[in-house]
Amino acid sequence: MIPVVTDLTVGDVVAEASFALTRDSLVRYAGASGDFNPIHYRDDVAQSVGLSGVLAHGMLTMGLAVQPVVDWAGDPARVLDYQVRFTRPVFVDATAGATVAVVAKVGAVDPEALIARIDLTVTFNGATVLGKAQARVNLA
């Protein structure tokens, strides 16, 4: 069911999700994306460039973060625009993995254009990893 723009109020939480990442997830994403930079799967290489360990691909994190909005909107074509700023890496421990949490809230509503801006809070270990994460969604 398509969300109705008149039912939305700024500050409403429209979606929440958590995504578990493992080293296997990173290898599979590398294969799908073609990004085989070893900082995404080898601790020794990540540490040699000053990182504390293997980190998730930024585009993987960005893609996971918008998924709850896509699910809420009911159709990926409704997402007109999506932007983020990468603020912190998501380090994926070899044993424990990592969990990325997403909360999607209504940031603005344009009832005439039938568009909602959805603001995303994306965190890992309690710290924001994507800043100014916003999606504009067509609710026509």
PyMOL commands that place a pseudoatom at each C-alpha (Angstrom):
pseudoatom trace, name=CA, resn=MET, resi=1, chain=A, elem=C, hetatm=0, pos=[0.000, 0.000, 0.000]
pseudoatom trace, name=CA, resn=ILE, resi=2, chain=A, elem=C, hetatm=0, pos=[1.326, 3.427, -0.965]
pseudoatom trace, name=CA, resn=PRO, resi=3, chain=A, elem=C, hetatm=0, pos=[1.829, 5.784, 1.987]
pseudoatom trace, name=CA, resn=VAL, resi=4, chain=A, elem=C, hetatm=0, pos=[-0.584, 8.731, 1.948]
pseudoatom trace, name=CA, resn=VAL, resi=5, chain=A, elem=C, hetatm=0, pos=[1.099, 12.122, 2.161]
pseudoatom trace, name=CA, resn=THR, resi=6, chain=A, elem=C, hetatm=0, pos=[-1.672, 13.619, 4.302]
pseudoatom trace, name=CA, resn=ASP, resi=7, chain=A, elem=C, hetatm=0, pos=[-1.080, 10.900, 6.917]
pseudoatom trace, name=CA, resn=LEU, resi=8, chain=A, elem=C, hetatm=0, pos=[2.532, 11.991, 7.426]
pseudoatom trace, name=CA, resn=THR, resi=9, chain=A, elem=C, hetatm=0, pos=[3.781, 14.359, 10.104]
pseudoatom trace, name=CA, resn=VAL, resi=10, chain=A, elem=C, hetatm=0, pos=[7.314, 15.661, 10.428]
pseudoatom trace, name=CA, resn=GLY, resi=11, chain=A, elem=C, hetatm=0, pos=[9.091, 13.494, 12.989]
pseudoatom trace, name=CA, resn=ASP, resi=12, chain=A, elem=C, hetatm=0, pos=[7.059, 10.342, 12.321]
pseudoatom trace, name=CA, resn=VAL, resi=13, chain=A, elem=C, hetatm=0, pos=[9.158, 7.182, 12.239]
pseudoatom trace, name=CA, resn=VAL, resi=14, chain=A, elem=C, hetatm=0, pos=[8.150, 5.381, 9.044]
pseudoatom trace, name=CA, resn=ALA, resi=15, chain=A, elem=C, hetatm=0, pos=[10.658, 2.528, 9.112]
pseudoatom trace, name=CA, resn=GLU, resi=16, chain=A, elem=C, hetatm=0, pos=[13.372, 0.926, 11.244]
pseudoatom trace, name=CA, resn=ALA, resi=17, chain=A, elem=C, hetatm=0, pos=[15.751, -1.902, 10.454]
pseudoatom trace, name=CA, resn=SER, resi=18, chain=A, elem=C, hetatm=0, pos=[19.007, -3.508, 11.508]
pseudoatom trace, name=CA, resn=PHE, resi=19, chain=A, elem=C, hetatm=0, pos=[21.423, -5.184, 9.133]
pseudoatom trace, name=CA, resn=ALA, resi=20, chain=A, elem=C, hetatm=0, pos=[23.992, -7.755, 10.235]
pseudoatom trace, name=CA, resn=LEU, resi=21, chain=A, elem=C, hetatm=0, pos=[27.221, -7.737, 8.255]
pseudoatom trace, name=CA, resn=THR, resi=22, chain=A, elem=C, hetatm=0, pos=[29.859, -10.455, 8.232]
pseudoatom trace, name=CA, resn=ARG, resi=23, chain=A, elem=C, hetatm=0, pos=[33.122, -10.826, 6.390]
pseudoatom trace, name=CA, resn=ASP, resi=24, chain=A, elem=C, hetatm=0, pos=[31.255, -13.170, 4.044]
pseudoatom trace, name=CA, resn=SER, resi=25, chain=A, elem=C, hetatm=0, pos=[28.805, -10.321, 3.321]
pseudoatom trace, name=CA, resn=LEU, resi=26, chain=A, elem=C, hetatm=0, pos=[31.721, -8.117, 2.314]
pseudoatom trace, name=CA, resn=VAL, resi=27, chain=A, elem=C, hetatm=0, pos=[33.222, -10.728, 0.006]
pseudoatom trace, name=CA, resn=ARG, resi=28, chain=A, elem=C, hetatm=0, pos=[29.847, -11.305, -1.663]
pseudoatom trace, name=CA, resn=TYR, resi=29, chain=A, elem=C, hetatm=0, pos=[29.370, -7.545, -2.086]
pseudoatom trace, name=CA, resn=ALA, resi=30, chain=A, elem=C, hetatm=0, pos=[32.873, -7.245, -3.541]
pseudoatom trace, name=CA, resn=GLY, resi=31, chain=A, elem=C, hetatm=0, pos=[31.976, -9.882, -6.128]
pseudoatom trace, name=CA, resn=ALA, resi=32, chain=A, elem=C, hetatm=0, pos=[28.712, -8.176, -7.021]
pseudoatom trace, name=CA, resn=SER, resi=33, chain=A, elem=C, hetatm=0, pos=[30.169, -4.668, -7.186]
pseudoatom trace, name=CA, resn=GLY, resi=34, chain=A, elem=C, hetatm=0, pos=[33.622, -5.425, -8.562]
pseudoatom trace, name=CA, resn=ASP, resi=35, chain=A, elem=C, hetatm=0, pos=[35.231, -3.522, -5.659]
pseudoatom trace, name=CA, resn=PHE, resi=36, chain=A, elem=C, hetatm=0, pos=[37.954, -5.915, -4.549]
pseudoatom trace, name=CA, resn=ASN, resi=37, chain=A, elem=C, hetatm=0, pos=[39.961, -3.405, -2.510]
pseudoatom trace, name=CA, resn=PRO, resi=38, chain=A, elem=C, hetatm=0, pos=[41.562, -5.649, 0.151]
pseudoatom trace, name=CA, resn=ILE, resi=39, chain=A, elem=C, hetatm=0, pos=[40.738, -3.182, 2.962]
pseudoatom trace, name=CA, resn=HIS, resi=40, chain=A, elem=C, hetatm=0, pos=[37.279, -4.770, 2.747]
pseudoatom trace, name=CA, resn=TYR, resi=41, chain=A, elem=C, hetatm=0, pos=[38.433, -8.311, 3.523]
pseudoatom trace, name=CA, resn=ARG, resi=42, chain=A, elem=C, hetatm=0, pos=[42.044, -8.388, 4.815]
pseudoatom trace, name=CA, resn=ASP, resi=43, chain=A, elem=C, hetatm=0, pos=[42.948, -7.042, 8.252]
pseudoatom trace, name=CA, resn=ASP, resi=44, chain=A, elem=C, hetatm=0, pos=[46.666, -6.827, 7.446]
pseudoatom trace, name=CA, resn=VAL, resi=45, chain=A, elem=C, hetatm=0, pos=[46.057, -4.589, 4.421]
pseudoatom trace, name=CA, resn=ALA, resi=46, chain=A, elem=C, hetatm=0, pos=[43.510, -2.444, 6.279]
pseudoatom trace, name=CA, resn=GLN, resi=47, chain=A, elem=C, hetatm=0, pos=[45.956, -1.968, 9.154]
pseudoatom trace, name=CA, resn=SER, resi=48, chain=A, elem=C, hetatm=0, pos=[48.832, -1.184, 6.777]
pseudoatom trace, name=CA, resn=VAL, resi=49, chain=A, elem=C, hetatm=0, pos=[46.924, 1.913, 5.609]
pseudoatom trace, name=CA, resn=GLY, resi=50, chain=A, elem=C, hetatm=0, pos=[46.098, 3.052, 9.141]
pseudoatom trace, name=CA, resn=LEU, resi=51, chain=A, elem=C, hetatm=0, pos=[42.696, 1.473, 9.656]
pseudoatom trace, name=CA, resn=SER, resi=52, chain=A, elem=C, hetatm=0, pos=[41.925, -0.539, 12.772]
pseudoatom trace, name=CA, resn=GLY, resi=53, chain=A, elem=C, hetatm=0, pos=[40.556, -3.378, 10.664]
pseudoatom trace, name=CA, resn=VAL, resi=54, chain=A, elem=C, hetatm=0, pos=[38.407, -4.400, 7.732]
pseudoatom trace, name=CA, resn=LEU, resi=55, chain=A, elem=C, hetatm=0, pos=[35.614, -2.006, 6.883]
pseudoatom trace, name=CA, resn=ALA, resi=56, chain=A, elem=C, hetatm=0, pos=[32.377, -2.356, 4.961]
pseudoatom trace, name=CA, resn=HIS, resi=57, chain=A, elem=C, hetatm=0, pos=[32.122, -0.824, 1.519]
pseudoatom trace, name=CA, resn=GLY, resi=58, chain=A, elem=C, hetatm=0, pos=[30.579, 2.637, 1.749]
pseudoatom trace, name=CA, resn=MET, resi=59, chain=A, elem=C, hetatm=0, pos=[28.162, 1.894, -1.054]
pseudoatom trace, name=CA, resn=LEU, resi=60, chain=A, elem=C, hetatm=0, pos=[27.041, -1.287, 0.719]
pseudoatom trace, name=CA, resn=THR, resi=61, chain=A, elem=C, hetatm=0, pos=[26.247, 0.727, 3.840]
pseudoatom trace, name=CA, resn=MET, resi=62, chain=A, elem=C, hetatm=0, pos=[24.475, 3.354, 1.742]
pseudoatom trace, name=CA, resn=GLY, resi=63, chain=A, elem=C, hetatm=0, pos=[22.429, 0.712, -0.055]
pseudoatom trace, name=CA, resn=LEU, resi=64, chain=A, elem=C, hetatm=0, pos=[21.393, -1.026, 3.149]
pseudoatom trace, name=CA, resn=ALA, resi=65, chain=A, elem=C, hetatm=0, pos=[20.350, 2.281, 4.697]
pseudoatom trace, name=CA, resn=VAL, resi=66, chain=A, elem=C, hetatm=0, pos=[17.820, 3.141, 1.998]
pseudoatom trace, name=CA, resn=GLN, resi=67, chain=A, elem=C, hetatm=0, pos=[16.207, -0.315, 1.930]
pseudoatom trace, name=CA, resn=PRO, resi=68, chain=A, elem=C, hetatm=0, pos=[13.724, 0.394, 4.767]
pseudoatom trace, name=CA, resn=VAL, resi=69, chain=A, elem=C, hetatm=0, pos=[12.554, 3.470, 2.848]
pseudoatom trace, name=CA, resn=VAL, resi=70, chain=A, elem=C, hetatm=0, pos=[12.100, 1.428, -0.322]
pseudoatom trace, name=CA, resn=ASP, resi=71, chain=A, elem=C, hetatm=0, pos=[10.127, -1.173, 1.644]
pseudoatom trace, name=CA, resn=TRP, resi=72, chain=A, elem=C, hetatm=0, pos=[7.945, 1.530, 3.223]
pseudoatom trace, name=CA, resn=ALA, resi=73, chain=A, elem=C, hetatm=0, pos=[7.331, 3.302, -0.107]
pseudoatom trace, name=CA, resn=GLY, resi=74, chain=A, elem=C, hetatm=0, pos=[6.407, 0.015, -1.761]
pseudoatom trace, name=CA, resn=ASP, resi=75, chain=A, elem=C, hetatm=0, pos=[8.345, 0.607, -4.981]
pseudoatom trace, name=CA, resn=PRO, resi=76, chain=A, elem=C, hetatm=0, pos=[12.012, 1.577, -5.504]
pseudoatom trace, name=CA, resn=ALA, resi=77, chain=A, elem=C, hetatm=0, pos=[10.950, 3.897, -8.349]
pseudoatom trace, name=CA, resn=ARG, resi=78, chain=A, elem=C, hetatm=0, pos=[9.261, 6.128, -5.760]
pseudoatom trace, name=CA, resn=VAL, resi=79, chain=A, elem=C, hetatm=0, pos=[12.661, 7.146, -4.392]
pseudoatom trace, name=CA, resn=LEU, resi=80, chain=A, elem=C, hetatm=0, pos=[13.377, 10.255, -6.462]
pseudoatom trace, name=CA, resn=ASP, resi=81, chain=A, elem=C, hetatm=0, pos=[16.655, 11.236, -4.839]
pseudoatom trace, name=CA, resn=TYR, resi=82, chain=A, elem=C, hetatm=0, pos=[18.932, 9.788, -2.185]
pseudoatom trace, name=CA, resn=GLN, resi=83, chain=A, elem=C, hetatm=0, pos=[22.022, 11.415, -0.746]
pseudoatom trace, name=CA, resn=VAL, resi=84, chain=A, elem=C, hetatm=0, pos=[24.368, 10.793, 2.158]
pseudoatom trace, name=CA, resn=ARG, resi=85, chain=A, elem=C, hetatm=0, pos=[27.671, 11.938, 3.583]
pseudoatom trace, name=CA, resn=PHE, resi=86, chain=A, elem=C, hetatm=0, pos=[30.025, 9.234, 4.760]
pseudoatom trace, name=CA, resn=THR, resi=87, chain=A, elem=C, hetatm=0, pos=[31.015, 10.228, 8.299]
pseudoatom trace, name=CA, resn=ARG, resi=88, chain=A, elem=C, hetatm=0, pos=[32.529, 7.073, 9.880]
pseudoatom trace, name=CA, resn=PRO, resi=89, chain=A, elem=C, hetatm=0, pos=[33.521, 3.640, 8.660]
pseudoatom trace, name=CA, resn=VAL, resi=90, chain=A, elem=C, hetatm=0, pos=[31.714, 0.461, 9.629]
pseudoatom trace, name=CA, resn=PHE, resi=91, chain=A, elem=C, hetatm=0, pos=[34.375, -1.943, 10.892]
pseudoatom trace, name=CA, resn=VAL, resi=92, chain=A, elem=C, hetatm=0, pos=[33.400, -5.576, 10.455]
pseudoatom trace, name=CA, resn=ASP, resi=93, chain=A, elem=C, hetatm=0, pos=[34.976, -7.843, 13.053]
pseudoatom trace, name=CA, resn=ALA, resi=94, chain=A, elem=C, hetatm=0, pos=[36.081, -11.262, 11.791]
pseudoatom trace, name=CA, resn=THR, resi=95, chain=A, elem=C, hetatm=0, pos=[34.119, -13.036, 14.524]
pseudoatom trace, name=CA, resn=ALA, resi=96, chain=A, elem=C, hetatm=0, pos=[31.369, -10.698, 15.732]
pseudoatom trace, name=CA, resn=GLY, resi=97, chain=A, elem=C, hetatm=0, pos=[30.654, -8.967, 12.427]
pseudoatom trace, name=CA, resn=ALA, resi=98, chain=A, elem=C, hetatm=0, pos=[28.855, -5.635, 12.616]
pseudoatom trace, name=CA, resn=THR, resi=99, chain=A, elem=C, hetatm=0, pos=[25.289, -4.395, 12.852]
pseudoatom trace, name=CA, resn=VAL, resi=100, chain=A, elem=C, hetatm=0, pos=[24.107, -1.263, 11.083]
pseudoatom trace, name=CA, resn=ALA, resi=101, chain=A, elem=C, hetatm=0, pos=[20.886, 0.265, 12.464]
pseudoatom trace, name=CA, resn=VAL, resi=102, chain=A, elem=C, hetatm=0, pos=[18.591, 2.515, 10.455]
pseudoatom trace, name=CA, resn=VAL, resi=103, chain=A, elem=C, hetatm=0, pos=[15.749, 4.755, 11.618]
pseudoatom trace, name=CA, resn=ALA, resi=104, chain=A, elem=C, hetatm=0, pos=[13.767, 6.570, 8.909]
pseudoatom trace, name=CA, resn=LYS, resi=105, chain=A, elem=C, hetatm=0, pos=[11.769, 9.639, 9.938]
pseudoatom trace, name=CA, resn=VAL, resi=106, chain=A, elem=C, hetatm=0, pos=[9.692, 12.142, 8.014]
pseudoatom trace, name=CA, resn=GLY, resi=107, chain=A, elem=C, hetatm=0, pos=[11.832, 15.270, 7.662]
pseudoatom trace, name=CA, resn=ALA, resi=108, chain=A, elem=C, hetatm=0, pos=[9.512, 17.328, 5.468]
pseudoatom trace, name=CA, resn=VAL, resi=109, chain=A, elem=C, hetatm=0, pos=[6.280, 16.944, 3.537]
pseudoatom trace, name=CA, resn=ASP, resi=110, chain=A, elem=C, hetatm=0, pos=[5.206, 18.755, 0.385]
pseudoatom trace, name=CA, resn=PRO, resi=111, chain=A, elem=C, hetatm=0, pos=[1.484, 17.954, 0.129]
pseudoatom trace, name=CA, resn=GLU, resi=112, chain=A, elem=C, hetatm=0, pos=[1.077, 19.772, -3.203]
pseudoatom trace, name=CA, resn=ALA, resi=113, chain=A, elem=C, hetatm=0, pos=[3.906, 17.881, -4.934]
pseudoatom trace, name=CA, resn=LEU, resi=114, chain=A, elem=C, hetatm=0, pos=[3.054, 14.674, -3.004]
pseudoatom trace, name=CA, resn=ILE, resi=115, chain=A, elem=C, hetatm=0, pos=[6.683, 14.296, -1.957]
pseudoatom trace, name=CA, resn=ALA, resi=116, chain=A, elem=C, hetatm=0, pos=[8.095, 13.442, 1.446]
pseudoatom trace, name=CA, resn=ARG, resi=117, chain=A, elem=C, hetatm=0, pos=[11.683, 13.897, 2.554]
pseudoatom trace, name=CA, resn=ILE, resi=118, chain=A, elem=C, hetatm=0, pos=[12.732, 10.991, 4.707]
pseudoatom trace, name=CA, resn=ASP, resi=119, chain=A, elem=C, hetatm=0, pos=[15.684, 11.581, 7.015]
pseudoatom trace, name=CA, resn=LEU, resi=120, chain=A, elem=C, hetatm=0, pos=[17.746, 8.531, 7.917]
pseudoatom trace, name=CA, resn=THR, resi=121, chain=A, elem=C, hetatm=0, pos=[19.727, 8.010, 11.079]
pseudoatom trace, name=CA, resn=VAL, resi=122, chain=A, elem=C, hetatm=0, pos=[22.279, 5.309, 10.311]
pseudoatom trace, name=CA, resn=THR, resi=123, chain=A, elem=C, hetatm=0, pos=[24.434, 4.047, 13.162]
pseudoatom trace, name=CA, resn=PHE, resi=124, chain=A, elem=C, hetatm=0, pos=[27.047, 1.449, 13.989]
pseudoatom trace, name=CA, resn=ASN, resi=125, chain=A, elem=C, hetatm=0, pos=[28.024, 0.864, 17.632]
pseudoatom trace, name=CA, resn=GLY, resi=126, chain=A, elem=C, hetatm=0, pos=[25.975, 3.908, 18.603]
pseudoatom trace, name=CA, resn=ALA, resi=127, chain=A, elem=C, hetatm=0, pos=[27.826, 6.305, 16.276]
pseudoatom trace, name=CA, resn=THR, resi=128, chain=A, elem=C, hetatm=0, pos=[26.374, 7.895, 13.151]
pseudoatom trace, name=CA, resn=VAL, resi=129, chain=A, elem=C, hetatm=0, pos=[28.033, 6.503, 10.027]
pseudoatom trace, name=CA, resn=LEU, resi=130, chain=A, elem=C, hetatm=0, pos=[26.040, 8.363, 7.359]
pseudoatom trace, name=CA, resn=GLY, resi=131, chain=A, elem=C, hetatm=0, pos=[25.382, 12.057, 7.845]
pseudoatom trace, name=CA, resn=LYS, resi=132, chain=A, elem=C, hetatm=0, pos=[22.703, 14.096, 6.079]
pseudoatom trace, name=CA, resn=ALA, resi=133, chain=A, elem=C, hetatm=0, pos=[21.186, 10.868, 4.809]
pseudoatom trace, name=CA, resn=GLN, resi=134, chain=A, elem=C, hetatm=0, pos=[17.979, 11.877, 3.067]
pseudoatom trace, name=CA, resn=ALA, resi=135, chain=A, elem=C, hetatm=0, pos=[15.657, 10.334, 0.508]
pseudoatom trace, name=CA, resn=ARG, resi=136, chain=A, elem=C, hetatm=0, pos=[12.937, 12.179, -1.372]
pseudoatom trace, name=CA, resn=VAL, resi=137, chain=A, elem=C, hetatm=0, pos=[9.962, 9.914, -1.983]
pseudoatom trace, name=CA, resn=ASN, resi=138, chain=A, elem=C, hetatm=0, pos=[7.141, 10.404, -4.509]
pseudoatom trace, name=CA, resn=LEU, resi=139, chain=A, elem=C, hetatm=0, pos=[3.823, 9.530, -2.909]
pseudoatom trace, name=CA, resn=ALA, resi=140, chain=A, elem=C, hetatm=0, pos=[1.653, 10.294, -5.952]
for i in range(1, 140): cmd.bond("trace and resi %d" % i, "trace and resi %d" % (i + 1))
show_as sticks, trace
zoom trace
